Amino acid sequence: MDFESQAIIKVENGNIFQGMDAILQDVNFTIEQDEFVFLIGRTGSGKSSLLKTLYADLPLKMGKAEIVGFSLEKIKNKEVPFLRRKLGIVFQDFQLFPDRTVAENLFFVMKATGWKDKSKMNNRMIEVLLKVGLGDASTKMPHQLSGGEQQRVVIARALINNPSILLADEPTGNLDPDVADGIFRLFQEINKEGTAILMATHNHDLLRKYPYRVLKCEKGKLLDSKTADISINTSF
Ligand SMILES: Nc1ncnc2c1ncn2[C@@H]1O[C@H](COP(=O)(O)OP(=O)(O)OP(=O)(O)O)[C@@H](O)[C@H]1O
C-alpha cells in the first residue's frame, strides 16, 4: 500500500508564458489532495496565467507539470476536455449563460462532459445545488439571482464531476464582504470533503483570518509559504 500523500499538482521548473512573454520563471510547487492554498500577488503578476496553464488554456512551453494525472508539457488538444472534466474551474470568464435557467446551465456542462442518462443528470443537478445551498434555484434565470447566488451556481457547476481540485480565480471579488465570507465558507466545506483548492485572491481579510498555505507571484517568481517568508500585510 502507498502511504505517501497524493499530489494533485506537481510543477517542476515550469515557465508560464503569455505568447512570447515569460510571466513566471522556474516555478516549483506541489499541492496535495487535502490542501487549501491561496494564490496571491499584485495585479498583473501572473496568478491567472498560472491557473490558465494548469487547466491547459495556456501551453506549458518549458518545464514539467502534472495535474490530476495529466502531463501538461505533453497534453494534446483532444485530451484537454478530459483534463477539465477532472478539474473544477471557478473563473470570471466562465460565467453562466444568461438566457438559460440554472438547471439548463448545469445540464449544458453535463452534456459537454459526457453525461447521457436524464434521471442521473437530474439527480446530480439537484445534489450540487443542495450542496451550495440553492436547492430551490433550478428553474430560475441567472438574473433572478443575487451576485452571491450566481457565484454559488458557478461553484455548483464546477462540482458536477466530483473534481479532485478546484481552481478559483477571485471567486469572492465583486461581492459584499458578508456574501464573500459565505462563499469562502462554502469553499472550506468543499475542501473538508476532500477536494483540494487553489484560490487566487486579493482579499487581505481572508488571508489574515485563515492561515492557509500561500503561493505568491512576485517579480517573475512563485514564492511558497512552505519554504519562504511571505508577508501578507504589504500591498499585493
Ligand atoms: N491574453 C493575454 N495576452 C497577452 N498578455 C496577457 C494576456 N493576459 C494577461 N497578460 C499579461 O500577463 C501578465 C500577467 O497577467 P495575469 O492576468 O496572469 O495577472 P494576475 O496576477 O492574474 O492579475 P490580476 O490580479 O489583475 O487578475 C500581465 O503582464 C498581463 O498583461
PDBQT file of the ligand as one rigid body, heavy atoms in Angstrom, charges set to zero:
ROOT
HETATM    1  N1  LIG A 301      -4.410  37.383 -23.108  1.00  0.00    +0.000 N 
HETATM    2  C1  LIG A 301      -3.221  37.947 -22.838  1.00  0.00    +0.000 A 
HETATM    3  N2  LIG A 301      -2.358  38.229 -23.821  1.00  0.00    +0.000 NA
HETATM    4  C2  LIG A 301      -1.156  38.772 -23.554  1.00  0.00    +0.000 A 
HETATM    5  N3  LIG A 301      -0.727  39.111 -22.327  1.00  0.00    +0.000 NA
HETATM    6  C3  LIG A 301      -1.554  38.864 -21.305  1.00  0.00    +0.000 A 
HETATM    7  C4  LIG A 301      -2.843  38.280 -21.503  1.00  0.00    +0.000 A 
HETATM    8  N4  LIG A 301      -3.443  38.158 -20.304  1.00  0.00    +0.000 NA
HETATM    9  C5  LIG A 301      -2.567  38.635 -19.396  1.00  0.00    +0.000 A 
HETATM   10  N5  LIG A 301      -1.437  39.068 -19.993  1.00  0.00    +0.000 N 
HETATM   11  C6  LIG A 301      -0.268  39.648 -19.321  1.00  0.00    +0.000 C 
HETATM   12  O1  LIG A 301       0.313  38.666 -18.479  1.00  0.00    +0.000 OA
HETATM   13  C7  LIG A 301       0.754  39.253 -17.267  1.00  0.00    +0.000 C 
HETATM   14  C8  LIG A 301       0.127  38.504 -16.097  1.00  0.00    +0.000 C 
HETATM   15  O2  LIG A 301      -1.287  38.702 -16.120  1.00  0.00    +0.000 OA
HETATM   16  P1  LIG A 301      -2.281  37.846 -15.231  1.00  0.00    +0.000 P 
HETATM   17  O3  LIG A 301      -3.657  38.129 -15.743  1.00  0.00    +0.000 OA
HETATM   18  O4  LIG A 301      -1.808  36.464 -15.192  1.00  0.00    +0.000 OA
HETATM   19  O5  LIG A 301      -2.048  38.543 -13.801  1.00  0.00    +0.000 OA
HETATM   20  P2  LIG A 301      -2.898  38.428 -12.466  1.00  0.00    +0.000 P 
HETATM   21  O6  LIG A 301      -1.896  38.306 -11.360  1.00  0.00    +0.000 OA
HETATM   22  O7  LIG A 301      -3.917  37.371 -12.594  1.00  0.00    +0.000 OA
HETATM   23  O8  LIG A 301      -3.579  39.854 -12.385  1.00  0.00    +0.000 OA
HETATM   24  P3  LIG A 301      -4.975  40.315 -11.700  1.00  0.00    +0.000 P 
HETATM   25  O9  LIG A 301      -4.756  40.271 -10.234  1.00  0.00    +0.000 OA
HETATM   26  O10 LIG A 301      -5.150  41.706 -12.210  1.00  0.00    +0.000 OA
HETATM   27  O11 LIG A 301      -6.038  39.356 -12.189  1.00  0.00    +0.000 OA
HETATM   28  C9  LIG A 301       0.386  40.727 -17.333  1.00  0.00    +0.000 C 
HETATM   29  O12 LIG A 301       1.533  41.438 -17.725  1.00  0.00    +0.000 OA
HETATM   30  C10 LIG A 301      -0.668  40.769 -18.397  1.00  0.00    +0.000 C 
HETATM   31  O13 LIG A 301      -0.625  41.999 -19.068  1.00  0.00    +0.000 OA
ENDROOT
TORSDOF 0
